[in-house]
Amino acid sequence: MSICGDPHPNWHPLMWSSSCTSWRVWGPRSWIPSKETGLTCTVCLSLYRNFLSSPNFVAWYNARKGDTNQKLRLFYLDMFSKADIRIWLQGKTEPEVMDFYLQVKYCLTTALKVYPSVPSSLHQGVKTKLKTITDALPPDLQMRLCGVVA
């Protein structure tokens, strides 16, 4: 798995039998069974079971996962643009540095596709850090990356 959280694992159906017992103790508290609502624990669990096994849950889950991953990607790029990358580069091998460069480049490219309004300060900060990483590589790799640098 990369630093950006890609590729995403495939969604597998919820194993209802293993989750049902723990939900009675640790589950969501928005529908607490009571006499006022007329809901019983069995009714609440039945509602959750129906929702979690429906296509609506898969669509909701995938949308939430996508939104969360994009927010995390932007947060990661923001922290990366503020970090002192020279400290991290010390003692790293050439493949580690190159892999890190490619992963950060991928994160930036993906973020720009999804959020075209990425702040220019963030974009410039990441580009500066990518240049710092490029400068830490041997001259032959620097020449090859000239066409790749944003």
N, C-alpha and C positions, 0 to 999 in steps of 0.2 A: 504494500500500500504506500502511496506517495504522501508527501507532506500536505498535499491539498485534499486528501481524503478520497482520491480516485484510485482505482475504479470502485464503484459502489457495490456492495454485496447485493445479490438478488434477494428479493423479499420472499420469505417462506411463510406459508399460512401459520397462524397462531395455533399452537397446540393447546386447545381449550381445556382438555382434561388436566394438564399440569398447571395451568394458570388459574383455574376456577377456585381451587382451594386457597391459594394465596391471596386472591382478591377479596375474600371475605374479611381478611385482616388488614391487608395493605392496599387494597384497591382504591379507586377514585371515590371521593366523599361527596360528590355533587348530588348523588341520589341516595341519600341515607334512608334506609327503610324506616318508615314511621307510620303511626296510626293516622296522622293528619294527611299524608300524601296517599295513603292506601297501598303503598309499594311494599312488597315483601322482598326479602333477600333473593328469593328464587326469581321473582319478577325482574328485579334489577339485573341479576346475572343473565337472565334470558335476553333482556334488551341488549346488554353488552355483547353477548354471544352472537346475536343476530347482526349487530353492527359490524363486529370484527370479522365475520365471515362473509360480509357483503362486498361487492365491488366498490361501493362508496368508500369503505375504509381504505382499500388499496389506493384509490385515487387521492384521498385526503392525506394518507401517510406519505405517498410519493411527493405530493406538493409541499408538504411541511419539510420533508427531508431535503428537497431541492432548495427551498428558501433558506433553511438553516445552513446548508453547505455553502451557499453563496455568501451569506453573512460571515461565516467563519473564514472563507477565502479572503474577503475584504479585510477582516480583522487581522488575519495572518500577514497580508501584504502591508498593512499599516504598521504592524509591529516590526516586520522585516525592514521597512524603510527607515525606522528609527533606531535599529540595532547597530552596534559596532561590529560589523562583519569581519573586520581584520582579526579580532580576537578569535572568532570561530575558525577562521582559515588557518590559524597556526597549527601545525602538526597534522593537517589533513593531507591525505594522498591525492594525487591527481584525479583518479576516478571518482573519489568522493566529492571533490570540488566540482568536477564536470557534471556529475549527477545532480548535485544541489543546484547548479546553474540552470540546468534543463528543467528541473522541477519548478523553480521560481519563475522561469520564463513561461512555462505552461500555465501556472497560476495567473500570471499577469495577463496573458493572452485570453484565457477563459473569462477572467473578470471583466476585461474590456468588451468582450462579446456580449456578456449578460448585462453588465452595467455600463453602457456607453458614457454615462456621466460620472465616471470615476474622477475624483478630484485631481486636477493637474499636479498639485503638490505631491500627492501619493504616487502618481505615475512617474513624476520626475525623481522622487526619492528612490523608487524601486529601480529605475533605470540607472541611477547613480551607483546603487549597490551592485547591480549586475556588471557595471563597468569595473568596479572594485574587484569583483570575482574574476572577471576576464583578465585583469592586470596581474592576478596571482597565478595565472596559468602560463605554461611555457610559450615562447613566441610562435611556435608552429600551430598550436591550438588557438592562440589569439588570432592568427591570420585566418583560420578556418571559421572562427566565430564572427568575423567582421560582417558577414552577410546575415547572421542570425541575431545580432544585437539589435534591440528595439530602438 
